[in-house]
Every structure is written in structure tokens, then in C-alpha cells.
Amino acid sequence: MLTRLLSVRIVRWELKLAYIVGTWLAGWIPLTLFDAIGAPALVSIVFNFALNAVIFYYATRVFRGKGEPLEPERQWWRMTAWRPLSLRLGILFLAAGLISVPGIVFGALGLPYGRLIGTWLDWTEVSAIYSTLAYLYLNSATRLKRAGIQRPEPDVKLTPKPKLD
């Protein structure tokens, strides 16, 4: 069963978006139920972190970029098809992780951060998830560059280049 799940390849952006929305809903429903039944915060946090790890790991295994070979399987460290996307996502997640750090301090003091009043534990979880993803994507970008893996030339060449002024 696991081999079959890992042999799936998602190439079209519409299906990637459907996967992301579907997995977000699949994670949101149990977390809402945990809150409704009054489960301890630590249970929700551990569940959410584990679920996010599985969702992202599976996506990095089955998503394929345009021009990327469908076989063989990606190396364990490779998060995206090409370096620019790994770098951009790494920077995005790093920024999100850094933005959530003040929430840890404000949460510990019982003060609102932005529009949310969260505990330091909530903000620590958010920061840990984003920081972990930032590390993985930036590591992928570095290793893709070191391995010399380049994005292939696009199929369509615009000549002359359009002017945007």
C-alpha cells in the first residue's frame, strides 16, 4: 500500500492545489474536534505537527515540476523540482517563522499579538513548523545548486521579448 501511495505523481497545478486544500481541511477537522471535546493543548499541538510533517513529506515525494522526470523517486532532501522554488519557499517559511517569534513572548505575557491571543505554546508550535520547513527548503535549494540540477529550458520561446512599459 505504501509503495502504491508513493508511486503517485502529481504534475498539474490544479491537482496540487486540490491536494493542499484537501489536506488543510483534513487537518482542520480533527483539530476543531480536539478543541470541541476539550483535549489538552499538547495533544492538538503534537497531532498538528505530526500531520503537517506527513502532509509536506508526501507532497514533496509526489509533486513533480514541469520537465522533472517522473521516475526515479526524488532524493530524501529534495523538496521541489528546481532550486528557485526551493529558495523562495525557504525564504517565505523563514519569514513566517521569524514573524511568529514575538508571539511566543507576547503569548507568555498573556498579551495579544496581531488579532490573536495565543499561548506561548501555540506560537512555539507555529514557529517550529515554519522554521523546520524553512530549513528543509533552504537545504534543498543549497543541495540542488551543489548537485548542478538545473531547470530545463522552457518549451515556448517568446521572440522578441515583450516590453512591459
PyMOL commands that set and color helices and strands:
alter all, ss='L'
color gray80, all
select helices_A, chain A and resi 2-6+13-37+41-62+83-109+120-147
alter helices_A, ss='H'
color red, helices_A
deselect
rebuild
show_as cartoon
